[in-house]
Structures are given as structure tokens and as C-alpha cells.
């Protein structure tokens, strides 16, 4: 499952928007990620061609099985790392920003160590 950081961010955003609104649209993705609509269109084309998303006739975007698997993994990492940083005393906004920066690069071993040893009670539920 080799996928670029930006693609993971798009998939994570689609998952969050679908959880919040029941759907995701390109305009909402652009606003959420603070990127241009053409950037979203280009990314959606690539994600669709790779089989990570599905585009409805109403321009609503949904995740395929493989896209949802990646999105859930990244969102879980984001939430867990945010909680971890907040437990260390980092302000929530900074914790979220830092989690977003490292969620893509942290090894499974390090991530699992955080989950198993430091966050057994507070690890966010999916």
C-alpha cells in the first residue's frame, strides 16, 4: 500500500467529510484542505484511476474499500498522535498540526509502541 502523503490527506479528508455530512464534494475537500478546486480535481482523477474513490453522478465522492482502509488508518494515527501530544502538554491546535505532519512517516513499530504503552486507555475509538 504505497501511496503519497497528499493522497493520504485527501482520503482522510473524504472520510472525515463523509462522517460529518454523509458525503464529500470537491468544493468541501478544497475548503477543508485549503487547496484550490483544480488541485482537488486533479487529485480526485488520480485517486479514481487508482481505485481509491468512486465518483457518483451527483459529483459526490465516496471511498472504495481500499481507499477507506487507508483513510481509517491515517485518521486513527492522526487522532492517536494528537492525543499523545496533548498528554505531553502540547496545545490542541499544535498537537493536531504536528500529528498531521508525522502521521504519514511514523513507523508501525513506533506507532504501536505509543498505542500499547502510552495510550492504552485514551486511544481514540474508530
C-alpha positions as CSV (number, residue, x, y, z in Angstrom):
1,X,0.0,0.0,0.0
2,X,2.4,2.7,-1.2
3,X,0.6,6.0,-1.5
4,X,1.8,9.6,-1.3
5,X,1.2,11.8,1.7
6,X,-1.0,14.2,-0.2
7,X,-3.2,11.3,-1.4
8,X,-3.5,10.1,2.2
9,X,-4.6,13.6,3.3
10,X,-7.3,13.6,0.6
11,X,-8.5,10.2,1.6
12,X,-8.6,11.1,5.3
13,X,-10.5,14.3,4.4
14,X,-13.0,12.4,2.4
15,X,-13.6,10.1,5.3
16,X,-14.0,12.9,7.8
17,X,-16.4,14.8,5.5
18,X,-18.5,11.6,4.9
19,X,-18.6,11.0,8.7
20,X,-19.7,14.6,9.3
21,X,-22.0,15.2,6.3
22,X,-22.8,11.8,4.9
23,X,-21.0,12.8,1.7
24,X,-17.9,14.6,0.3
25,X,-17.8,17.1,-2.6
26,X,-14.8,18.6,-4.3
27,X,-15.6,22.0,-3.0
28,X,-15.8,20.8,0.6
29,X,-12.5,18.9,0.2
30,X,-10.8,22.1,-1.2
31,X,-12.1,24.2,1.7
32,X,-11.1,21.6,4.3
33,X,-7.6,21.2,3.0
34,X,-7.2,24.9,2.0
35,X,-6.3,24.0,-1.6
36,X,-7.7,25.1,-5.0
37,X,-10.5,23.3,-6.7
38,X,-8.3,22.4,-9.7
39,X,-5.9,20.7,-7.3
40,X,-8.8,18.7,-5.9
41,X,-10.0,17.8,-9.4
42,X,-6.5,16.6,-10.3
43,X,-6.2,14.6,-7.1
44,X,-9.7,13.0,-7.5
45,X,-8.8,11.9,-11.0
46,X,-5.7,10.2,-9.8
47,X,-7.4,8.6,-6.8
48,X,-10.3,7.4,-9.0
49,X,-7.9,5.9,-11.5
50,X,-6.0,4.2,-8.7
51,X,-9.3,2.7,-7.4
52,X,-9.3,4.6,-4.1
53,X,-12.5,6.6,-4.7
54,X,-15.8,6.4,-6.5
55,X,-17.5,9.4,-8.1
56,X,-21.3,9.5,-8.2
57,X,-23.3,11.1,-11.0
58,X,-24.2,13.8,-8.4
59,X,-20.5,14.6,-8.0
60,X,-20.4,13.1,-4.5
61,X,-17.3,11.3,-3.7
62,X,-17.1,8.0,-1.7
63,X,-14.2,5.8,-0.7
64,X,-13.7,2.4,-2.2
65,X,-12.8,-0.5,0.1
66,X,-9.0,0.1,-0.3
67,X,-9.4,3.9,0.0
68,X,-11.4,3.5,3.2
69,X,-8.8,1.2,4.6
70,X,-6.1,3.8,4.1
71,X,-8.3,6.7,5.3
72,X,-9.2,4.9,8.5
73,X,-5.5,4.0,9.2
74,X,-4.4,7.6,8.7
75,X,-7.3,9.1,10.7
76,X,-6.6,6.7,13.5
77,X,-3.0,7.7,13.5
78,X,-3.9,11.4,13.4
79,X,-6.3,11.1,16.4
80,X,-3.9,8.9,18.4
81,X,-0.9,11.2,17.8
82,X,-2.9,14.3,18.6
83,X,-4.0,12.7,22.0
84,X,-0.4,11.7,22.6
85,X,1.0,15.2,22.1
86,X,-1.8,16.7,24.2
87,X,-0.9,14.3,27.0
88,X,2.6,15.7,26.8
89,X,1.2,19.2,27.4
90,X,1.1,20.4,23.8
91,X,-1.8,22.7,23.0
92,X,-4.6,21.0,21.0
93,X,-4.2,23.1,17.8
94,X,-0.4,22.5,17.7
95,X,-0.9,18.8,18.6
96,X,-3.2,18.4,15.6
97,X,-0.8,20.2,13.2
98,X,2.1,18.1,14.4
99,X,0.1,14.9,14.2
100,X,-0.7,15.7,10.6
101,X,2.9,16.2,9.8
102,X,4.2,12.9,11.2
103,X,1.2,10.6,10.8
104,X,2.5,9.6,7.3
105,X,6.1,8.9,8.3
106,X,6.0,7.3,11.8
107,X,7.0,3.6,11.6
108,X,4.5,0.9,12.6
109,X,6.8,-0.1,15.4
110,X,6.9,3.4,16.9
111,X,3.2,3.9,16.4
112,X,2.3,0.6,18.0
113,X,4.6,1.4,21.0
114,X,2.7,4.7,21.5
115,X,-0.6,2.8,21.3
116,X,0.3,-0.1,23.6
117,X,2.4,1.6,26.2
118,X,1.3,5.3,26.5
119,X,-2.3,5.4,25.4
120,X,-4.0,2.2,26.5
121,X,-7.0,4.0,28.0
122,X,-7.2,7.2,25.9
123,X,-6.6,5.8,22.4
124,X,-9.4,7.1,20.2
125,X,-12.0,4.7,19.1
126,X,-12.8,4.3,15.4
